[in-house]
Amino acid sequence: MKYNQILTAALLFLSPIAYGQTTSATIKQANLSSANPTNAEIFTPVPNVVTPGKSFANAPSDAIILFDGKNLDEWVTSKDQSAAKWTVANDILTVDKTVGDIETKKKFTSFQLHIEWKVPADITGTGQARGNSGIFLSGKYEIQVLDTYNNDNKTYTNGMAGSVYRESIPLANPAKKAGEWNRYDIAYSAPEFNADGTVSNPGRVTIFFNGVLVQNNVAIEGATSTGVKHVYVAHGPASLRLQAHGDKSAPISYRNIWIRE
């Protein structure tokens, strides 16, 4: 119960409301201690009303639907911005490793993300070559997707499912076995930069993996890289990117992707 409360607080704090007049930036400013140094009662801004989904997996009324099983209208191919060409069938989106990564047409800063993913039941391979993909926040900071059910697939722990790749080991491993659907619920605060491009506030991420807290307001160290230290390069709003990993194992699938700014 306490983890659900943590997530609710984190996600509501991040969320600008699409259908009302109050933005999250306005509320964030009002919540600063400098804005209310005596902790007086305040009556504005008023949070906008959002109708929740029937379950935690269902999109609330202000969500942007990125994939609902119908098409890839919200996505493009990362390398050349052409129409996304991954496979859509039976309400499922399956990676096509021959065409590379895909990313959203729309650019985002901070957000709440819900995304579900599945490693195929007949998966083969070991380590990082077994059901590998990734979810890149701001197109740069990878949340790992991998078959790590029951810790049977041995790999480095900061490269397990639920990790901030090569940075932050997940607090637990609630991964389901191959052939079953997993879900991530992510609260992401985008990094902020000074005028000279240096970081004023690092990006931060909270992740619930199948309802289990695995990253708790973790500071992101920089853009994901496998060969050098992760560092920041200043950027503004950016796409959400899904990875077509180059390993030889069968491609994974995604479904039910929605986001709240």
Secondary structure, DSSP 4 states (H G I P E B T S, - for coil): -HHHHHHHHHHHHH---TTSS--HHHHHHHHSGGGSTT------SPPPP-PPPSSTTS--TTPEEEESSS--TTEEETTT-PBP--EEETTEEE--TTT--EEESS-BSSEEEEEEEE--TT----GGGSS-EEEEETTTEEEEE---GGG-S---GGGSTTSBTTTB--S---PPPTTSEEEEEEEEE--EE-TTS-EEE--EEEEEETTEEEEEEEEP-SS--SSS--------SB--EE----SSSPP-EEEEEEEE-
